[in-house]
Amino acid sequence: VLTGLGTQICTLWGKDDGLMTRPANFSIYLDAILTFSKHPSLTIVFYVNSLWISLFRHEHISKDEVFLTFVPKWVACTAPKITRSDHCKNTHAHDIEAYACMDCDSEEEFMQFFNIGRSELLQTFRQATLVAPLITFAYVEEWLAVRIQRSMLEQGVECNYQSPTYLEWEALSQVLESVLSRILIPTERPSVSSGLRLLEICLNFEPSDPLLLSTLLSCISALFVFLSMTTAESSATLLSRVLDKIFAALIFSQPGQAKDSRSRVVKKVRMHAASLMVKIAQKYPLLLLPLFDQIYITVQGLSKDPEQLSKLERVTLQEALLLISNHFCDYERQMRFIAEVIGSGAEEFIALSSKAFKSPRDFMTFVGLDQPPVEPSSDDVNGQNRSQMMFYVNLFMAILKRCSWPDDPDKANRGGFVVYYTETGNPVCRNPAAPHIIPLISHFFTLLKVFNGLWTPEALAALSEGYKAAHSMLDLDRSNVLGYPSKPTLGDHMDVSHPRAQTPLERMQHFLSMVNDATYHTLGSAGPSLGRDFYTMEGLAQNISMTMFSNLDVVPDYRLRQLVRAFLKPFVCSCPSVCYESVLLPVLGYICPYMFNRLNKKWQYITQLYESGSLDEENTDTQEMLEDMLNRTITREYLDVLKVVLVGGSSEIPYNAMEQDDMECTRTNTAAIQAEVMSELGTLVLRNEATCQPISLCVLRALCWNDSKASMQATYLAGPMVRQLSSDGSLTPDVAAHIMTSVLQALQLHGQHEANQGSLLVLGVQLYEILRPTFPNIIEVMNQIPNCSLQELQKLDEKILSTNQKGNKLEKAKKDIFRRLTSQLVGQSMGQLFRKEVRIIDLPKLEVPRRQKPARVDESNDIGLCKLFKQRKIMSS
């Protein structure tokens, strides 16, 4: 009730016909809401937080004096809730854990609930910083200073993931990052000196525990923003100390640990340090540019010691250097540096591919799939082959993702990046990585051909007994698809120094998954990064069809996802229009028919499982449920690709919440549907015989597939697609009938959801308007609706044929008629079937003070004319 009242206040406050002043009891109301935020039940805290973030976002409430006095109180009671807690750890009546035990049935359920709620609390902290930056910063400043002081007194105490010290540090780093990520936006900011002083305190702290060191690095990362707010001279000393701190963490080790025996937590803190270098090189490259030589020499020195850095750590540091080198603004210098980074890697990778990529069997022999697992890993010769291959793939992917030309056209021109200018005057730039990477592209295609070949019966039969499950889906990926929180290992909770070592099978599974994904990402980055140099490669379309698209029938969905998401989408987005016909049309002409047939068959299979009762809410962990979720995911991702193909632009579809007000979601959907216009590529594919039918049928079938989100995506595409087909004269009476039938079937299946229903009603009216004048047979389709009213149908025809009237009233009238016509098709969700509406009798009316209208000049007894002339007379005298 209280949060509902808050929602009403947010709606009315500031409106012309609403509240223009603060309610008299607003302070009492906020105090009551704050009481809920202090409650130990996280369910109550997270529920009330949705109101707090609305208050912080409100234009007028966020500036109210009374509201601002509650911000420090909210910060003080909410920040401790960020600290992770356990499920049913304590049984005290007023503990968070006791309420968690009542609210959630298991540790997994509680962690999923907590993670979602905590992310919302952190988002509210970001919003609060925009409103009161000095208050939020003062809190985290004091919290961090006190925590470091206490940790200095606790030196030598070993932490694990359940230690209160670590949990507080982890929560502190999250809140600090949330606050400082918004600190540059408001005009009122904390002093730079206070931020630099806090950074210096962090640099002076030398934790011996790797977990605390990792959280300290997160704090340093967040505080780095203050270095960007001061002058180069002032920041020079601190910047060098920050880099020294990062490199010290990069080579962190514990007594008795060598390169091959480092604990997992030590590996994590070292990788955290390397990733932090990438982060600051990406966000603050100009700060690091003067120190490039110093960083380069340090990285080279560490890389020369074979016992110091792992291959992944080396590649990550090279990424940071590549990001900084983008600001050389000198094509030749940057190209020479990339050559230094690659070294002899290109020749070695080509030699490796000629040996290992000849066939699936050769690859299996090279990585050890057809041989018994070897333990320990140090004795595994094939493990060294796998490590070398992983290093090359990661290195070339890093170069493709990180190297680019200057964003400023003038700098690009002066630096020698511009090849030529288009007819419209836009510069076409060249990537300094292109001369090094283009010769390797064909080898990556061959590697993917080998990976697809690993799923053939012959290759599966050649697997050694110990690696029969090597191609199985990783547990983490499986949990992500099913929506489960990832389960931490026992070692994470009990002993961070000596966690359970990976088995040879697990190492092989991770290798195959990582190389497969990295290869798709590498080729997916080639289009955006290399531009025309990539798309004008000789025989590119044929090469893709013969390698990447080979043996797709035996490739499972969880491997096919990377083809759709990591390669196809950026490949289509980045293709220049001059290459549409030579590259995109042949590629889409091959993959679109295949994807439609595969998805259509899979949806038929899934539908049969639901109808037979094999899939229900009780069987949430079965193989069939996993297949269902994978099929839904890949369908949505493929529709994202079709959106880029047909209408271009971003593929993000604004899904509306199912609980939204119908009128509001209808307005949103109407605007979105009408805004979509067929792109140049979309027109081409709809006029091409090889692509028109599979793309059109896929969009229309997706309307009716049993996935409300996929249906919503298809709704945005169907309107402009049918409009283009109609203008091209590509439709027949049978096709028109099929189009209208698809919309009606979609309403029958998804009309129970308000968001889907609003979009489908708008789409139905649009398509009826397009098809009705040319194809009278769609009247027969409409007549198949149960209890279809001929009078309503005639009214709809009259409205559509009425060309004199225009505007929103006509559109609403047509939509209302179509809604009444199809009302018999739309069902209700289970949650709505037995809903009993609550009506409060004699509810007191909310008295809203009306704004007083200023008096008109001619209504006043004295309009000031006499004074005006009197003043003039005095001045003249």
N, C-alpha and C positions, 0 to 999 in steps of 0.2 A: 504494500500500500504506500509506504513512504517513498520508495523509488519511483512508483507510478506518479506520485505527486510531483517529484522532482522532474520527471519527464514533461509533465504539464507546464511546470514553471519555465523549463527550457523552451518550450514551444511558444508560450505567451509573452515572455519577457522580451521587450524590444520590438514587438510587432506594432504596426500602426493602430490596430484596434485592440491591442492587448495591454500587458503591464508595461508602464513606462518608468515606474519607480520600484524600489525594493519593497517586497512585502514586509509588513510590520514585524512578523515573527520569523523572519528569514534566519536570524542568528540561532533561534531555538531549533529550527528545522535542521540546520547544518550540524548543530551539536548532537542531535539525535542520529543523523546519518554517520557522524564520526564515531559514535558509540558502536555501531555495527562494524565499522572498519577496525575497531580495537578487539572485536570478538575473536576468541580462539578458533572458531569454526571457519576454515578456509572457504567453505561453500558460501557462507554469508559474506565474507570479505570480498570474494571474487564477484559475487552478485552485485554488491553495492558499488564495486569499482566501476561497473559500466555507467553508473550515474556520475561518479566523480569525473570520469574522462569527458562526459558530455558537458559538465559544468566548466571544466578547464577549456574546452573547445568553444564555448559560447562567447560570442562577440562582446556581449554586455556584462554577463555574470562574471566572466574572468577578470573584468576590470573593477568590479564592485569592491568598495573598501571593506565591508564586512566579510565578504568571501575571502579576500586576501589575508585577513587575520587568521583564517582557518588553514591556510596552506602549510605553515610550519607544523601545526598539529597533525595534519594528514601525513606529511612526510615522516614525522617521528613515529607514528603508529604503523605506517605501511612498510617502511624500509625493512624492519625485522621479519616481515612476512615473506621477503624474498629468499630468506635462508631455507635451504632444503630441509625437510623433515622426513621421518620414517613413518610407515604405516603400522599402527598398533605397537609402537615401541614402548610407550609409557601408558599407564592406565589411570593416571590422575584425572580427576573429573574435569579439570579446567585446562588441560594441555591440548595443544594442536593435534598431537598424535591420537589422543582419546577421541576427539571429534572425527579425525580421519578414519578411525576404525569403524565409527558408526556410519560415515558417509560412503565409504568404499569397501568393496568386498575382498579386494586383493591388493598386493603391493603394486602389480602392473597397472591396475585400474587407477590407483591413487597417483602413481607417477605420471600417467597420461593426463589425468585431471590437473595435477599440480603444475606440470610443464605449460599447459595451455593457460591456466590462470596466472602463472608467474609472468609469462610473456605479455599478458594484458596489463599487469601491474607495471612492468617496465615501460610499456608504451605510455601509460599514464604519467610516469615520471618524466618521460620526454616532453609530454604536453605541458606538465607543470613547470618545466624549465623554461618553456616559451612564455609562460605567464609570470613566473617569479624566479628568474635565474639566480639571483643572489641568495635566495632562501635555500634552494635545492643544492647549490654549490657549497654553501656554508655547512650544510649537514654532512655531505660526503667528505668535505675537507676535514672536519673534526673527526669523523668516523675513521678515515684513513690514517690520520696522524696518531690517534689513540691506538688503533689496531697495530701499527708498526711498532709503537712504543712497547706494547704488551708482548709482541712477538720477539722483540729483541731480548726480553727477559726470559723467554721460553726457548732460547736457542738450544739445539741438541735434541729436542723432543721430536720423534719421528711421527709423521702424520699418515693417515690413510683416508680413503674417500668418505669415511663416516666420522672422522675427527671433528669435534666442534670448531676447532681453530681453522681447519681447512674450509669447512662449510661457511663460516663467517667470511673468510677471505674471498671465497668464490662469489658469495652474494654481494659483497662490497664491490668487487670488480665489475659485476654486472650493472649495479646501480650507477657506479662512477661512469661507465661507458655510456649508459643511457643519458645521463645528465650532460656530459661533455660533448656528446654527439650533436646537441642542439644549442650549444653555448654561443656559437657565432651568429645565430639567427636574430635573437632579440637585440635591441639597441642598448639596453642596460646589461652590462657584462661584469663579471668579477674582474678584479685587477689582474693584469698579467703577472705582476710580481708575486701575488699569492699563489697563482698556478705554478709558476716556476719554482717557488719555494717548496711547494708540495712535491713537485717532480724531483727536486734535489733530495728531499727526505727519502723518497723511494730509491734513488740511486745510492744513498748511503746505507741502505738496508741490504745485508748479505745473508739471505737465508740459505741454510745448508740442506733443507728438504726440497726435493724436486717439485712437489705439489705446490708448496708455497711460492717457489720461484716462478712457476708457471702463472699463478694468479698475479704475482707482482709484475710480470711482463705485461699482463692485460692492463694493469693500472698505468704502467708507463706508456703503453700504446694509447690509452685514452687521454693522458696528460700531454701527449706530444702536440696537441692542438695549440698549446700555449707557446710553443717554439715558433709556430707559424704566425703568431700575433705580435712578435717582437722583431727588432732589427737583426740583420745578419751578424753584426758585431756582438750584440748582446747574447745571441743564441749560440755563438760558435763554440764556446767552452762546454756548455751543457750538451750540445749536440754530439760532440766528441765523446763525452762521458756516456751518453745514451747508447751510442754505437758500441763502446767498450763493454757496456753492460749486456747488450744483446749478444755480442760475440763471445762473451764469457759464458752466457747461458748456452750458446751454440756448442761449446766444447765441454759442457758440464758432464761430469761422470762421478760415480761413487767408488769408494775403495774396493779393489778386487775385481772391477769390471773392465773387460776389454771390449773391442769393437763388436765381437760376435756374441758377447755374453751380457750386453747391457740390458737392464730391466726395461719393461715396457714403459714405466713412468718416466725413466730417464730419456728414452727415445722420444717420448711425447714432448718433454720440455725442450729438447734440442730442436725438434721439428717446429715447436711453437716459436722459438727464436728465429729460425729461418723464415717461417711464414710472416713473422712480424717485420722482417726486412722487406719482404714483398709488399706488405700493406703500406708501410710508410713510403716506400719507393713509388707506389701507385698514387697515394694521396698527396704526398709532399715531395715530388721529384726535384723541384727547383731548390729546395733546402739541401738536398743531398748532392746536387750536381757539382758544387765546388769541392766536395769531398770524394768525388768519383774515383780519383786515382788512389786515394788512401783505402777506400773500400775494396777496390779491385786488387790491390797488392795483398790485403789481408785475406781475401777469398782465395787468391792464387796460392798463398802460403799454406793455407789450411788444406787446399785440394791436393797439394803435392805430397802430403803425408798420408799414405794409404791406410794408416790405422786411426785416422782422425775422423773424417766425414764419411757418412754413408753416401751411396749414389744418389738417393732421393734428396738428401740435404744439399749435396753439390748442385743438383739441378735447380732446387729452390733458390739458392743463392744466385745462380746465374740468371734466374728470372728477375730478381731485384736489379741486377746490373743492366739487364736488357731494358727494363722500364726506365731507368735513369738515362740510358743511352738514347732513348727516343727524343731527348731534349738537347742532343748535340746540334740538331738542325743542320746536319751536314751529311748528305747521302753517302759520300765516299768513306768518311770516317766511320759512320755507323755500320756500313757494309763490311769494312775491315774488322771492326770489333766483333761482329757476328761470326765472321770467319775464324777469329781467335777462339770464340766460345765453342764452336763446332770442332775445331781442330781436325783430327783425323777421323772424327766420328762418322762423317758421310761415307768415306771409303770403307770403313769397317762395317757400317750398316749394310751397304750394298753387297759386300762380300758375305756377310751373314745371311742376307736374304737369298742370295744365289744358292746357298747351301741348304737353308732350312725352309724356304718358302716354295720349293719346287712342287711339292704335293703334300696332302695331309699326313701321309705316312712319314715323309721326311721331317715334317715339323714335329710329329709325335716322338720320333727318335731323338731329335735335337733337344727337346725339353724333358724327355724321359717318361712320356705318357705310356709307352709300350713296354716299360721296364718296371721291375718291382720297386716300391718306395725305399729310399735310403735314409737311414737314421744313424748318427746325427747329421744335421744339415751340412756341417763342414766337410763331410766326406762325399757329398752329392755333387758329382761333376756336372750333371745336367742342371743342377740348381744354379751353378755359376753361369751356364748358358742362359737360363731364364732371367737371372739378374742383369746380365749384359743387354739382353733384348729389351727388358723393361726400362733400362737406363736410356737407351737410344730413343725409344718411343716417347718417353717423358721429356727428353731434351728437345726433340723436334716439335713436340706439341707446345712446349714452353716458348720456343722461338716464334711459332706461328701465332700464338695467343698474345704475346707481349710486344712484338716488334710492330711499329707503325710509322707513318709519316706525320709531320707536324699538323696540328689542327688549323693553325693560322695559314691561310693561302699564301700570304706574303713570305712567311718563313719557309714554307714548302718550296716556293719558287726560287728564293735566294739559295736554298740549300741543295738545289738540284734534284728535287723529288718529282717535279712536274714533268710529265712526258709530253703532253699536248693539252689543248683546250677544246672542249666540245663546241658545237655551234651556238649553244646558249651561253658560252663563256665560262663554264665550270671547268676547273682544272682536273685532269686525270693524273693521279699520282702513282708512283711505283714504290713498292715496299722494298727496303734494302735487304730483306731476308729472301726475296724471290729467287735471285740467282743461286742461292744455296739450297733452297727447299724444293723448287720445281723439279729438279732431276730425281728427287726421292719419292715424289707423289705416286708414281706407278708401282713402287715397291710396297707402299701402304695399301694400295688397291689389291695387290697380290696377297698380302697378309690377310685381308678380309676374306678373300676367296678361299684361302686355306681354313680360316675359322669356320666359314659356312660348311666346308667339306668335312670338318670334324664331326658333323652330325649325321653323315651318311652311314648306312648300316655297316659298310666295310670298315670305316674308321672306328665306329663304336665297338665292333667285334675285336679290333686290334688292341683295345685298352687292356693294360695289365690288371690283374685281379684287385690289386691294392688301389687302383685309380678308376674303378668302375663308376664311382660317384663323383668324379672330378668335375663333370659338367653340371652338377646340381646347382640349384639357385642358392645363393648365399643366405644365411639366416637373417642377416640385417636387411637385405633386399626383400626377403619374404615378409618380414615384420612391417617394413615400410608400405608394401603393397596392401597388406591386410589391415593396416592402420593400427598395429600394435606398437607400444613403446619398445625400444631395443632393450634387451635384457643384459645387464652388466654381468660380467663373469665373476665367479667367486673370488678370483684373485684381486679384482678391483676393490672388493669390499674388505677382504681380510689381510692380504699381504701384497702391497704394491711393489715391493722389491723383487719378489720371486713369483710372478704370476705363472699360470699354467702355460707351458710352451705349446706352440702350434704343432699339430701333427703334419707329416708329409702330405697327407690328403688335403688338409686345410690350406697348406701353403700353395699347393697346385691349384686349388679352387680359386684362391685369391689372385694368383698370377693370371689364370685364364680370363677371369672377369675383368681385371684391371687393364690388361693389354687390349682386350676386345673393346672396352669402353673408351680407352685412351686413343685407340686408332680411329674410331668413329669421330671423336671430338677433334682429333687432328685434321681429318679431312673436312669436317664441318667448319673448322676455323679457316680452312684454305680460301673459301670464297670471300668472306668478309675481310680477311687479312691481305690476300694477294691480289684480289680484284681481277682485272682483265687478264693478267698474266696466267691465272689459273684457268679461267673460262675459255681462253683461246688456245689451250693446249691441244695438240693434234690428237684427234680420235678420243676426246674426253668422254663424250656420251657413250660411245661403243665400249670404252674401257670400263665405265661404271656398270653397264648392263652385263658385261661378261664376267666381272669379278664380284662386285658388291651385291649384285642381284642373283648370283648363282646359288642353286640349291636352297632357295628360300623356303621351299615346301617342307623341309625337314628342320628348319631353324625354329626353336620355340619362341613364344611371345616375349619372354623376358630378355631375349637377345635381340629380337626384332625391334623392340622399343628404341634401342639406340640408333638404329637406321632411320627411324621416323623422326625422333626428337633431336638427336645430336647432329645428324647429317642433312636430311631432306629439308628441314625448316630453314636453317641458315643458307643452304645451297640455293634454294628458291629465292629467298629474300635478297641475296646479294648479287644475283645474276644481272648484268647490264642488259638493257633492252635489245641491244644489237645481237646478243647471243640467245635470245628466246627461241628462235626457230632452229638454230644449229645445235643447241645444247639442251635447253629445257624441254622442248616438245618431244624429242626422242626419249629422254629419261622418263618424263611423265607418261608418255605413251606406253612404256613398259611397266612401270611400277603401279600406276593407277588402276588398270584392270586387275592386276594381281591383288592389290590391297582390298579392292571392293569384293572380289570373290572370296578372299580369305575371311574378311570380317563378316560377310553375309552368312557364310557357312557356320562360322563360330557362333553367331547370334542365334541361328536356327538350333544349334546344338544346345546352347545355354537355355533357350526357351523350352526345349524338350525336357531338360533336367528340372526346371522349375515346375513344369506341368506334371511331371512324374513324382514330384515330391522329394527328389534327391537333394535339392538345394533349399534350405530354409534357415531361419535365424539360429537354430540350434547347432547346425553343422558349420561353425564359423572357421574351423581350422582344417577343413578337408582339402584335398587336391582340387576338387571341383570348384570350391569356393575361391581358391587361389586363381584358377583359370578364369572364373567369372570376373574377378577384380582386375586381373591383367587385361582381359578383353575390354573392359570398360575404359581402363586407362589408355590403352593403345588406340581405341576408337576416338577418344577425346583428343589425343595428341595428333592423330591423323587428320581430324577435322580442323585442328589448328593449322596444319599444312595447307589444307584446301582453302582455308580463309585467306592465307597469304597468296595462294595461287589466284583465287577468284577476285578478291577485292583489295588485296595488298595491305600494307600497313601492319600495325601491331596485331598479334593474334590473340590478345587478351580479350576475353568475352566477359562483360560485366554481369556475372550471375547475381540475381537478386535473391535475397533470403525468402524462404517460403512463407514466413510469417508477415511479410510486408503488406501494407495496405494495398488493396487491389488497384485503386485509382492511381496511386503513386507509381506502382510497378508498371502499369499500363502506359503511363506517360513516358517512362524511361525506355520501355521496349519499343514504343512507337517511334520515338526519336532515333533510337539506335538502328532500327530496321530501315527507316526511310533514309538514313544517312549513308547507308552502304551503296557504293556505286561500283560497277564492274570496272576492273582495271584493264590495262592494255593486255597483260598476260591472260587475264580471265577471258577476255574476248577471243583471244587466239585459241585457247584450249577448248572453248565451246564451239569453235568453228572447225576444229580438227577432229577427224573421224575416230582416231585412236584414243582420244581423251574425253570427248564430249559425253558419250554414253556412260562410261564407268564413273566419271565425276558426278554427273547429274543424278544417276541412280543411287550413288552412295549418299548424297545429300538428302534425297527424298526418303531413302530407307532409314537413314539416321533419325529422321523425324519420329519414326515408329519403333525404333529399337528400344529395348527396355532399360533406358538410362536417361533420366530427366535432364542431366547436364549436357549429354551429347545431343539430345533433342533440342535443347535451347541453342546450342551452337549452330545446329543445322537450320534453325529458324532464321537466324541472321543471314544465312547464305542463300536460302531458297528464294526469297523475294527478288533480289537483283539477278540471280541466275535465271529464273523463269522469265523475267522481264527482257533479258538479253536474248534468250532462246526465242521468245515471241517476236521480237523485233527482227531477228534473223530469218524468221519464217521456218524454224526448225521443228515446230510442234505439229503434231497430228491430233485428230480427235481422240484417239486411244491414249496418247501421251497426256493430253490435257485432262482426260478422265482420271488417269493414274495420279497425276499431280494433286487433283482435288481430293481424291480418295486418300492419299497419303496424309494430307492435312487433317481430314476428318478422323482417320485412324489415330493420329497423334493426339488429337483432342480426347478421343476415347481413352487412350492409355495414360496420358500425362495431364489431362485437364484438371485432375484433382489438385494439382499444385497451382497455386494462384499465379506465380511468376510465369510458369509455362503456359497457363491458360491465357493470360493477357497477351503474351507474344503470339501465340497461335491464332487467337481471334483477329489480331491485327494482320497477321500473315494471310489468314483465310480470306479476309475482305480484300486485301490487295490482289491476291491471285484470282479471286472470283472476278474482280474488276478487270484484270488483264485478259482472262480467258473467255468470259461470258460473251462479249460482242462477236468473237470469231468462232467459238465452239459452243453452239447451243446445247450440245449433248451433255454438258456438265450439269444441266438441270436434272437429268436422269440420276446423276450421282447424288445430288442434293435430295432428291425424292426418296432415296433409300434410307435416309435418316428416319428413325422411328417417330411416328406421329408428326411428320413434317407438315407445317402449315403452308398451304399454297398461297394464302393471302400474304403471309410474311415474306414468302419468296418473291411474290409479285412486288411488294413494297421495296425489297432490296433491289430488284431490277430497275424500278423507277428511280430510286436514289442514285444508282450507278449511271443510268442514262441521263440523269439531270445534270446538264453541263452549265446551267445558269447559276447554280449555287456552289459556292466554294467555302472553304474554311473549316475550323475545328468542329463547328456544330454539325456539319454534314458528315464528317468523318465519324463523330461520335454516334450519330444516328445510324449510319451503316453498321458500325460495330455492334450497337445494341440489337439491331435486327438479326445480325449473324449470331449473336450470343443466344438470342431466343430460339433461332432455328436449330442450333446445335446443343441446346440445353439437355436434350434427352441422351446425348452421347456421353456427356461428362459425368463421371462418377465422383465419389467422395473417398477420401483417404480413411483408413481405419481410425485415425485419431479424431476425425470429424463426425463419424457415423452416429455416435451416441452422446455428442456434446450437448450439454444443457446450458443454454445461455443464462447468464446471471443478470437480473434486472433489479436495480435498487429503486424501490418506490419512495417517492417524496424526497428525492435527493436534493439537498439545498443548492440553489443556483449560485454559481461562482460570480460574484459581483466584480466586474472589471471596471476600474475607474476610466471614464472616458476622457480623451484629450480635449481640452477646451479650445474651441475655434477662436482665432483672433478676430476682434470686432472689425467690421468693414468701415472704411473711412467715412462713407456717406451716411452711416448709421449713428455717428457721434454728433453730439450737440455742437461741439467746438472742434472743427476740423483743422484749426491752426492757420487759416488764411489771414485772419486779422493780425496775428503775431508776426506772420511772415512779412506783410507790408509795413508793419510798424518798425520791424528791424531794418528794413531797407531805408525807411525814412530817416532813422537815426544815423545810419551810415552815410547817407547823402548829405545830411546836415553837418 
